[in-house]
Amino acid sequence: MPRARTEIAERGVRGPVAWKLAGCSQRQADYWRRTGLVHASLSESAGIAGCVYSVRDVTELRTIATLRAGGVSLPRARKAMSTIAKHWPEIEAPFASMTLVTDGADVLTVLPDSKAGELLMSLTLAPGQLAARALVIRVSAIAAEVREA
């Protein structure tokens, strides 16, 4: 891994860089952090601009920003995040390997053992409910882009 990427992975990125990579505003990131939706896991003590975000944190910020852009309400995005944490507690960084699907109302994940992505699990409404594939978020691709930035 090139030196700059290794340093980012180890030291993280400060707020302005994280927000740019995530595609969200300072105000959004600050609200999501203050309400516990995301964390600046490497440092939250230096004020909003001084927060230091890990690659995982930036991936979560970008995932939430993408869900919001896809029409998912903040309460449903929050519910999706908590359902993922509840169903896959053993996975340290679940977004690095997940694919999320939304129609703007429900957020579903393609189950890991699913062939060709046919088995979806609802994260916000009823488990197993199907959704039109209006927006597919390849979170693993987001995580890779954040690591390479």
Accessible surface in RSA format (square Angstrom, percent):
REM  Atomic radii and reference values for relative SASA: ProtOr
REM  Chains: A
REM  Algorithm: Lee & Richards
REM  Probe-radius: 1.40
REM  Slices: 20
REM RES _ NUM      All-atoms   Total-Side   Main-Chain    Non-polar    All polar
REM                ABS   REL    ABS   REL    ABS   REL    ABS   REL    ABS   REL
RES MET A   1   153.12  79.3  76.52  50.6  76.60 182.4  81.53  69.3  71.59  94.8
RES PRO A   2    75.72  55.2  62.86  57.3  12.87  46.8  75.12  62.0   0.60   3.7
RES ARG A   3   192.49  80.8 179.18  91.3  13.32  31.7  73.00  99.8 119.50  72.4
RES ALA A   4    67.61  62.2  59.94  92.5   7.66  17.4  64.15  90.3   3.46   9.2
RES ARG A   5    86.88  36.5  86.29  44.0   0.59   1.4   9.54  13.0  77.34  46.9
RES THR A   6    43.54  31.0  43.52  44.1   0.03   0.1  38.79  52.1   4.75   7.2
RES GLU A   7    53.29  30.6  52.79  39.9   0.50   1.2  17.70  34.2  35.59  29.1
RES ILE A   8    42.54  24.2  41.34  30.8   1.20   2.9  42.46  30.6   0.08   0.2
RES ALA A   9    45.94  42.2  25.28  39.0  20.67  47.0  25.52  35.9  20.42  54.1
RES GLU A  10   125.45  72.0  97.75  73.9  27.71  66.0  42.14  81.5  83.32  68.0
RES ARG A  11   169.01  71.0 155.27  79.2  13.73  32.7  56.28  76.9 112.72  68.3
RES GLY A  12    12.71  15.7   0.00   N/A  12.71  15.7   0.59   1.6  12.12  27.1
RES VAL A  13    14.29   9.4   9.56   8.7   4.74  11.4  14.29  12.4   0.00   0.0
RES ARG A  14   133.09  55.9 130.77  66.7   2.33   5.5  48.91  66.8  84.18  51.0
RES GLY A  15     0.00   0.0   0.00   N/A   0.00   0.0   0.00   0.0   0.00   0.0
RES PRO A  16    71.21  51.9  62.57  57.0   8.64  31.4  64.27  53.1   6.94  43.1
RES VAL A  17    76.44  50.3  74.38  67.3   2.06   5.0  76.44  66.4   0.00   0.0
RES ALA A  18     0.00   0.0   0.00   0.0   0.00   0.0   0.00   0.0   0.00   0.0
RES TRP A  19    19.90   8.0  19.58   9.5   0.32   0.7  19.60  10.4   0.30   0.5
RES LYS A  20   178.01  86.8 152.80  93.8  25.21  60.0 105.64  95.1  72.37  77.1
RES LEU A  21    40.33  22.5  32.43  23.2   7.90  19.9  35.26  24.8   5.07  13.6
RES ALA A  22     3.18   2.9   0.00   0.0   3.18   7.2   0.48   0.7   2.70   7.2
RES GLY A  23    62.17  76.7   0.00   N/A  62.17  76.7  36.55 100.3  25.61  57.4
RES CYS A  24    15.70  11.9   0.00   0.0  15.70  36.9   5.26  13.3  10.44  11.3
RES SER A  25    53.52  45.2  43.02  57.4  10.50  24.2  47.55 101.2   5.97   8.4
RES GLN A  26    87.20  48.8  81.89  59.9   5.31  12.6  19.11  40.7  68.09  51.6
RES ARG A  27   203.93  85.6 196.78 100.3   7.16  17.0  73.99 101.1 129.94  78.8
RES GLN A  28    71.68  40.1  68.01  49.7   3.67   8.7  25.67  54.6  46.01  34.9
RES ALA A  29     0.00   0.0   0.00   0.0   0.00   0.0   0.00   0.0   0.00   0.0
RES ASP A  30    30.65  21.5  30.65  30.5   0.00   0.0   2.18   5.1  28.47  28.4
RES TYR A  31    94.68  44.2  94.68  53.9   0.00   0.0  56.59  42.5  38.09  46.9
RES TRP A  32     5.70   2.3   5.70   2.8   0.00   0.0   0.95   0.5   4.75   7.7
RES ARG A  33    39.25  16.5  31.40  16.0   7.85  18.7   0.03   0.0  39.22  23.8
RES ARG A  34   152.36  64.0 114.45  58.3  37.91  90.3  54.33  74.3  98.03  59.4
RES THR A  35    55.72  39.6  28.18  28.6  27.54  65.6  36.79  49.4  18.94  28.6
RES GLY A  36    40.15  49.5   0.00   N/A  40.15  49.5  20.33  55.8  19.82  44.4
RES LEU A  37    15.65   8.7   2.85   2.0  12.80  32.2   5.29   3.7  10.36  27.9
RES VAL A  38     0.26   0.2   0.06   0.1   0.21   0.5   0.26   0.2   0.00   0.0
RES HIS A  39    98.73  54.0  98.05  68.2   0.68   1.7  67.27  69.3  31.46  36.6
RES ALA A  40     2.17   2.0   0.00   0.0   2.17   4.9   0.00   0.0   2.17   5.7
RES SER A  41    73.76  62.3  37.66  50.3  36.10  83.2  39.82  84.8  33.94  47.6
RES LEU A  42    80.98  45.1  50.84  36.4  30.14  75.8  53.00  37.2  27.98  75.3
RES SER A  43    32.87  27.8  23.70  31.6   9.17  21.1  24.07  51.2   8.81  12.3
RES GLU A  44    72.93  41.9  53.12  40.2  19.81  47.2  25.83  50.0  47.10  38.5
RES SER A  45   109.32  92.4  69.94  93.3  39.38  90.7  56.46 120.2  52.85  74.0
RES ALA A  46    63.08  58.0  32.24  49.7  30.84  70.2  44.24  62.3  18.84  49.9
RES GLY A  47    43.62  53.8   0.00   N/A  43.62  53.8  38.62 106.0   5.00  11.2
RES ILE A  48    37.52  21.4  32.57  24.3   4.95  11.9  32.57  23.5   4.95  13.4
RES ALA A  49    54.29  49.9  49.71  76.7   4.59  10.4  49.91  70.3   4.39  11.6
RES GLY A  50    12.94  16.0   0.00   N/A  12.94  16.0  11.13  30.6   1.80   4.0
RES CYS A  51     0.00   0.0   0.00   0.0   0.00   0.0   0.00   0.0   0.00   0.0
RES VAL A  52    18.64  12.3  18.64  16.9   0.00   0.0  18.64  16.2   0.00   0.0
RES TYR A  53     0.17   0.1   0.02   0.0   0.15   0.4   0.02   0.0   0.15   0.2
RES SER A  54    18.84  15.9  18.62  24.8   0.22   0.5  16.80  35.8   2.04   2.9
RES VAL A  55    19.78  13.0  17.16  15.5   2.62   6.3  18.00  15.6   1.77   4.8
RES ARG A  56   101.55  42.6  94.71  48.3   6.84  16.3  42.77  58.5  58.78  35.6
RES ASP A  57     7.86   5.5   7.83   7.8   0.02   0.1   0.07   0.2   7.78   7.8
RES VAL A  58     0.69   0.5   0.69   0.6   0.00   0.0   0.69   0.6   0.00   0.0
RES THR A  59     3.94   2.8   3.94   4.0   0.00   0.0   3.41   4.6   0.53   0.8
RES GLU A  60    22.21  12.7  22.21  16.8   0.00   0.0   0.39   0.8  21.81  17.8
RES LEU A  61     0.09   0.1   0.09   0.1   0.00   0.0   0.09   0.1   0.00   0.0
RES ARG A  62    61.57  25.9  61.57  31.4   0.00   0.0   2.84   3.9  58.73  35.6
RES THR A  63     0.03   0.0   0.03   0.0   0.00   0.0   0.03   0.0   0.00   0.0
RES ILE A  64     0.00   0.0   0.00   0.0   0.00   0.0   0.00   0.0   0.00   0.0
RES ALA A  65    12.48  11.5   6.75  10.4   5.73  13.0   7.92  11.2   4.56  12.1
RES THR A  66    37.47  26.7  33.76  34.2   3.71   8.8  26.46  35.5  11.01  16.6
RES LEU A  67     0.80   0.4   0.80   0.6   0.00   0.0   0.80   0.6   0.00   0.0
RES ARG A  68    95.36  40.0  82.58  42.1  12.79  30.4   9.41  12.9  85.95  52.1
RES ALA A  69    94.65  87.0  49.90  77.0  44.75 101.8  63.10  88.9  31.55  83.6
RES GLY A  70    28.14  34.7   0.00   N/A  28.14  34.7  14.05  38.6  14.09  31.6
RES GLY A  71    52.39  64.6   0.00   N/A  52.39  64.6  33.22  91.2  19.17  42.9
RES VAL A  72     0.00   0.0   0.00   0.0   0.00   0.0   0.00   0.0   0.00   0.0
RES SER A  73    45.73  38.6  40.58  54.2   5.15  11.9  40.40  86.0   5.33   7.5
RES LEU A  74    31.07  17.3  29.47  21.1   1.60   4.0  29.47  20.7   1.60   4.3
RES PRO A  75    95.69  69.7  87.71  80.0   7.98  29.0  90.73  74.9   4.96  30.8
RES ARG A  76    86.94  36.5  86.50  44.1   0.44   1.0  12.36  16.9  74.58  45.2
RES ALA A  77     0.00   0.0   0.00   0.0   0.00   0.0   0.00   0.0   0.00   0.0
RES ARG A  78    75.40  31.7  74.53  38.0   0.87   2.1  51.90  70.9  23.50  14.2
RES LYS A  79   106.53  52.0 101.96  62.6   4.57  10.9  50.05  45.1  56.48  60.2
RES ALA A  80     0.81   0.7   0.81   1.3   0.00   0.0   0.81   1.1   0.00   0.0
RES MET A  81    23.58  12.2  17.43  11.5   6.15  14.6  17.09  14.5   6.48   8.6
RES SER A  82    63.93  54.0  54.17  72.3   9.75  22.5  47.93 102.1  16.00  22.4
RES THR A  83    15.66  11.1  13.89  14.1   1.77   4.2  10.14  13.6   5.52   8.3
RES ILE A  84     3.06   1.7   3.06   2.3   0.00   0.0   3.06   2.2   0.00   0.0
RES ALA A  85    62.45  57.4  51.05  78.8  11.40  25.9  57.12  80.4   5.33  14.1
RES LYS A  86   160.22  78.2 136.34  83.7  23.88  56.9  91.71  82.5  68.51  73.0
RES HIS A  87    88.06  48.1  65.68  45.6  22.38  57.3  44.91  46.3  43.15  50.2
RES TRP A  88    29.55  11.9  27.94  13.5   1.61   3.8  12.54   6.7  17.01  27.6
RES PRO A  89   100.73  73.4  68.67  62.6  32.06 116.5  75.11  62.0  25.62 159.2
RES GLU A  90   132.02  75.8  94.15  71.2  37.87  90.2  73.72 142.6  58.30  47.6
RES ILE A  91    59.57  33.9  49.60  37.0   9.97  24.0  53.24  38.3   6.33  17.2
RES GLU A  92   145.34  83.4 131.15  99.2  14.19  33.8  53.74 103.9  91.60  74.8
RES ALA A  93    35.37  32.5  29.02  44.8   6.36  14.5  29.49  41.5   5.88  15.6
RES PRO A  94     8.91   6.5   8.91   8.1   0.00   0.0   8.91   7.4   0.00   0.0
RES PHE A  95     9.14   4.6   8.92   5.5   0.22   0.6   8.92   5.4   0.22   0.6
RES ALA A  96    37.17  34.2  26.52  40.9  10.65  24.2  26.54  37.4  10.62  28.1
RES SER A  97    85.59  72.3  53.58  71.5  32.00  73.7  45.48  96.9  40.10  56.2
RES MET A  98    15.17   7.9  11.80   7.8   3.37   8.0  14.87  12.6   0.30   0.4
RES THR A  99    25.95  18.5  24.10  24.4   1.86   4.4   4.73   6.4  21.22  32.1
RES LEU A 100     0.99   0.6   0.96   0.7   0.03   0.1   0.99   0.7   0.00   0.0
RES VAL A 101     0.39   0.3   0.00   0.0   0.39   0.9   0.39   0.3   0.00   0.0
RES THR A 102     0.74   0.5   0.74   0.7   0.00   0.0   0.74   1.0   0.00   0.0
RES ASP A 103    63.33  44.4  36.25  36.1  27.09  64.0  10.56  24.9  52.77  52.6
RES GLY A 104    19.46  24.0   0.00   N/A  19.46  24.0  11.11  30.5   8.35  18.7
RES ALA A 105    42.83  39.4  40.59  62.6   2.24   5.1  42.47  59.8   0.35   0.9
RES ASP A 106     1.93   1.4   1.93   1.9   0.00   0.0   1.93   4.5   0.00   0.0
RES VAL A 107     0.00   0.0   0.00   0.0   0.00   0.0   0.00   0.0   0.00   0.0
RES LEU A 108     0.00   0.0   0.00   0.0   0.00   0.0   0.00   0.0   0.00   0.0
RES THR A 109     0.59   0.4   0.59   0.6   0.00   0.0   0.15   0.2   0.44   0.7
RES VAL A 110    28.02  18.4  20.01  18.1   8.01  19.3  20.01  17.4   8.01  21.7
RES LEU A 111    51.68  28.8  50.01  35.8   1.68   4.2  50.01  35.1   1.68   4.5
RES PRO A 112   103.78  75.6  64.56  58.9  39.22 142.6  76.73  63.3  27.05 168.1
RES ASP A 113   137.64  96.4 112.17 111.6  25.47  60.2  41.26  97.1  96.38  96.1
RES SER A 114    18.67  15.8   0.00   0.0  18.67  43.0   0.32   0.7  18.35  25.7
RES LYS A 115   163.26  79.6 156.87  96.3   6.39  15.2 105.04  94.5  58.22  62.0
RES ALA A 116   107.90  99.2  53.76  83.0  54.14 123.2  74.93 105.5  32.97  87.3
RES GLY A 117    14.15  17.4   0.00   N/A  14.15  17.4   9.26  25.4   4.89  11.0
RES GLU A 118   105.34  60.5  82.00  62.0  23.34  55.6  46.21  89.4  59.13  48.3
RES LEU A 119    97.17  54.1  96.25  68.9   0.91   2.3  97.17  68.2   0.00   0.0
RES LEU A 120    18.23  10.2   7.57   5.4  10.66  26.8   7.57   5.3  10.66  28.7
RES MET A 121    27.67  14.3  27.37  18.1   0.30   0.7   8.75   7.4  18.92  25.1
RES SER A 122     3.91   3.3   0.00   0.0   3.91   9.0   0.00   0.0   3.91   5.5
RES LEU A 123     3.28   1.8   0.00   0.0   3.28   8.3   1.84   1.3   1.44   3.9
RES THR A 124    13.27   9.4   0.21   0.2  13.06  31.1   0.50   0.7  12.76  19.3
RES LEU A 125    73.29  40.8  46.31  33.1  26.98  67.8  54.10  38.0  19.20  51.7
RES ALA A 126    56.56  52.0  50.80  78.4   5.76  13.1  55.05  77.5   1.51   4.0
RES PRO A 127   109.88  80.1  87.61  79.9  22.27  80.9  87.92  72.6  21.96 136.5
RES GLY A 128    42.27  52.1   0.00   N/A  42.27  52.1  25.73  70.6  16.54  37.0
RES GLN A 129    80.04  44.8  69.80  51.0  10.24  24.4  28.61  60.9  51.43  39.0
RES LEU A 130   133.35  74.3 115.39  82.6  17.96  45.1 115.57  81.2  17.78  47.9
RES ALA A 131    16.78  15.4   0.16   0.2  16.63  37.8   6.17   8.7  10.62  28.1
RES ALA A 132    74.29  68.3  55.39  85.5  18.90  43.0  67.27  94.7   7.02  18.6
RES ARG A 133   125.05  52.5  94.70  48.3  30.34  72.2  50.37  68.8  74.68  45.3
RES ALA A 134    80.47  74.0  38.45  59.3  42.02  95.6  49.79  70.1  30.68  81.3
RES LEU A 135    48.55  27.0  46.00  32.9   2.54   6.4  48.55  34.1   0.00   0.0
RES VAL A 136    51.82  34.1  28.31  25.6  23.51  56.7  28.31  24.6  23.51  63.8
RES ILE A 137     5.39   3.1   2.23   1.7   3.16   7.6   5.39   3.9   0.00   0.0
RES ARG A 138   142.20  59.7 136.49  69.6   5.71  13.6  46.90  64.1  95.30  57.8
RES VAL A 139     0.00   0.0   0.00   0.0   0.00   0.0   0.00   0.0   0.00   0.0
RES SER A 140    48.33  40.8  44.57  59.5   3.76   8.7  20.81  44.3  27.53  38.6
RES ALA A 141    46.62  42.9  39.64  61.2   6.97  15.9  46.24  65.1   0.38   1.0
RES ILE A 142    15.12   8.6  15.12  11.3   0.00   0.0  15.12  10.9   0.00   0.0
RES ALA A 143     1.83   1.7   1.83   2.8   0.00   0.0   1.83   2.6   0.00   0.0
RES ALA A 144    37.91  34.9  36.85  56.9   1.06   2.4  37.89  53.4   0.02   0.1
RES GLU A 145    89.86  51.6  82.18  62.2   7.67  18.3  38.55  74.6  51.31  41.9
RES VAL A 146     2.46   1.6   1.93   1.7   0.53   1.3   2.40   2.1   0.06   0.2
RES ARG A 147    91.72  38.5  89.16  45.4   2.56   6.1  29.77  40.7  61.94  37.5
RES GLU A 148   105.06  60.3  92.12  69.7  12.94  30.8  19.81  38.3  85.25  69.6
RES ALA A 149    51.85  47.7  16.42  25.3  35.43  80.6  50.26  70.8   1.59   4.2
END  Absolute sums over single chains surface
CHAIN  1 A     7890.8       6168.5       1722.3       4473.5       3417.3
END  Absolute sums over all chains
TOTAL          7890.8       6168.5       1722.3       4473.5       3417.3
